[in-house]
Amino acid sequence: MSNIVLAIARDEWRYWRRSSLAQTVLVIALTLAIASVWVTHSSISQSAEQRQHMQSAAEHTFTDQPDRHPHRMVHYGHYLFRSPPPLGTLDPGVDAFTGNAIFLEGHRHNSATFADQKQSSGLTWLSKLTPAFVMQILTPLLLIVLGFGVMTREREAGTLDFLKVQGVSPSVLLAGKGVALAGAGILVLVPLVVGAVMTLLNGAALLMVVSFIASYLLYLAIWCGVVLLVSTLATSNSTSFSGLIAVWILLCLVLPRVASNTASVMVASPGKLETDFAVLQQMRQIGDGHNASDPAFKALERSLLAEYNVDSVEDLPVNFRGVVAQYSEAEQTKVLNEFAAQQMRQQTSQADIARQFGWLSPMIAIQNASMKLAGTDLENYHRFLREAEKVRFDFVQSLNTLQAEAMTTAQDTNRYRSAEANRAATVSADNWQILNNFHFTPLSPQQRFSGSLLAFVQLCFVLAMVLGFTLLAGRRI
């Protein structure tokens, strides 16, 4: 039986070799796959080098600042850059939309910036032909163009009856046609496989690479089954082609948009302006950390005076203005972290709802599996924000500690009265050595694989459904 299956597959391949349309489709598919892997890998590798260079430059720029008041350095700020994980060269995921750098400064959380998609016009989205985009969107379309007539052509040519007379069962015929389609799909997948294997040299985990390739094999198997199913049910080539195009539009374009809109409706997320006003309202209750006389800090003042047994803040062994800055920053950070955590929970809830549509659309399932395995999903972006916030808080509080301990309250209060008073309220630039090299690492391979299990189950479920319906449809032959 295996010989018959291979003979049917070879006959289909022979037909495609004689078809100029099939040859053109395969050439286009291979060209897009190879070009997307090479261009995306080169672009992201160059971008990663630039980010590392800019990270080093930002740290040197910060540490090379002259003697200053510590709080001026709080507002001078610092940049953190995120380098993509190895498999991010094949699937940039949300990174192209969320940005890759954050400006850290006192008293506020900043969003990531320098997103590729935000720096380009809305008409250039098609120019971002990443390997993931080619495999998820374009390759199914190319398989449709290549294989829409695998069964209807036999019916229209009258060879289907001849095959039945020769004793070829419908299941064997379907298996042979399926092997032919799978061969074409694997041929297009080869550049992605090569690119994934190359990421091992850049530090990618073997588990992630194998799982990444396996997820795309499942996805292409689903589309080979869909093409075979519709071609089996259709009565003519034109009906098969139009039906497959309708299925492609539904699964790859319509359902992902429906999933996104449904998630946004089911989990409402406040707008930026509304959130900013809510944050500002709570910040006012904390007090202005730049004003040590703010009534909000009276309790802190009484506590310090009692602790050190002195009568005024000028007699304290620490700079009261620096202590206020420390206290204010800590309290403000609590508020900012609460709002940030709330926003992350809302985004995660929306993403979880959208991911449930993977039971209906393999496109959604492979997108989630690919991003999670590559380390470019929403959860890893949130991890970057949390790590960046920890760096921000530590370096701001280090500067506030300098302000509290390196000068007296009188020196800090009178620093604008004269040039000499200003010099007395500065600290040595040697104190700017408070930054450590920042290297973001995504979730561990085990965590990423665990997070992708739902998508794998969805892909296997859809594949089983497609194969089941195909076998049932084969009985009509």
PyMOL commands that set and color helices and strands:
alter all, ss='L'
color gray80, all
select helices_A, chain A and resi 2-18+20-63+70-76+86-89+95-98+117-119+122-127+131-147+152-157+159-165+170-202+206-233+237-266+272-286+295-308+313-315+320-359+362-374+378-405+409-413+419-424+429-432+445-474
alter helices_A, ss='H'
color red, helices_A
select strands_A, chain A and resi 78-81+101-104
alter strands_A, ss='S'
color yellow, strands_A
deselect
rebuild
show_as cartoon
